[in-house]
């Protein structure tokens, strides 16, 4: 199991959540919880972690998620993959032209 945290987490159903820990097992997100205290073995990443129902999300697909906003679709798969976005514009809360994404494993 690996744990990551960032300034913000983007959840497809909730939108932005501040300082959350994402636990990853077997390449998929197994748990998400608030970072309320220093926790052993949490890797801090500057920027944003994005949860996506697909393990092969393109930069275009991730940008589209920010444009469309959170959704309450019931058919959304609950097994998420996590992507780290950096750099990120915290003023507009959107990716910038230089933003790259990396699948967290």
Helices and strands as residue ranges (DSSP letters): E 2-11, E 15-18, E 20-25, E 28-34, E 42-52, H 59-68, E 81-89, E 94-103
